[in-house]
Amino acid sequence: MGRNDCFLHVIYVVLKELKDRFTVENTELINCVACLSPCYSFESFDVKSLVRLERYYPNYFEDLTDKELSNELETYIESVKMDDHFSNLTGISELCRTLFQTKKHKTFKFVYTLVKLALSLPLAIASVKRFSGMKYVKNELRSRMANPWLNDCLVTFVEKKVLNTIDDMDIIKRFQGMNKRRMNLRLY
């Protein structure tokens, strides 16, 4: 097997892994969100994709037609490309902040809603991940967990990569210090 065959095999394996992890709908949603990016003077902006993004959130756009949203998106992109406040933005969070600071969130309220929904997407994905982790954390042996304890266990389960970077002795020292402070408070 030559080098090119090896690289092609690795690319195939990576693509298969991505395909297994992300459904067609997830990929479509991410592609639509990417069209909001202000990078490189809104290079990836695409009205059709953003109209498709709106369809994922029907409750937020009940009385809005595709034509109305298309018109607002076209007016929006012309407006922000001419505004110097939007010229060097590097992400959707900066776009959201700038829309608010320039009061354009009032003029382009549907675009602003799309931006806010795009920003909440990682949070929604994390919530689903936490919910799916519940079957591992709350089992027959731990069926009567109180909500705060369950929440703490779920955070440690979901964020295990981060927690694995922390030394166990640091955690022990931290909790020993907390227990000493509690004991001192009880004495008073």
Phi, psi and omega in degrees: 000125181279175181300316181298320178297321179296313179297317179297321178296316179297316179299318179299316180297317179296315179298320178297317179298315178297319180295323179290327183278327185243127176285170178299321180295318178297316180296317178298317180298316180295319178297320179293318179297323180299336180289347177276347186302131179274000183299145178053051178056046176060041183301322184270005181299130181214117184299314183299319179294321180289330173293322176295323178300320179301327181291339176286344183233065185296332181292335181273345185227047186300312186263020185251131175269161178299323181295317179296317179295318178302316179298315180296319180296319179293319177294319180301311185294324176295319182294313184286332178290334179270348184266124181295336179299334185258007189285328185239032180285146184244000181193171183292327179294321175294323177298315179299313180298317182290322175302318181290315182295325181271002180067014178284349176293337177279323180288318183246065188292329179286323176295317179298322177295317177299319180295315179297320178295321178297322179288333180275350182301313178299325178294318179297319179295319179296322179296318178296320179297320178295320181295318180292332178286345183297327181294335178276326184276313183260098180240193183300325181286334181240045187280346183247035180290138173284157185303315180299318180293318177299317179300315179298319179294321179293321178298316180293327178291313183290322184261034184296331177297318179292316182294330179293342179276350182266133180290136181301324180294326177297320179294315180299315179299319181299313182286330175295319178296321179294319180294323178295318179296322178296319180296319179295322178294325180291331182290333183277000000 
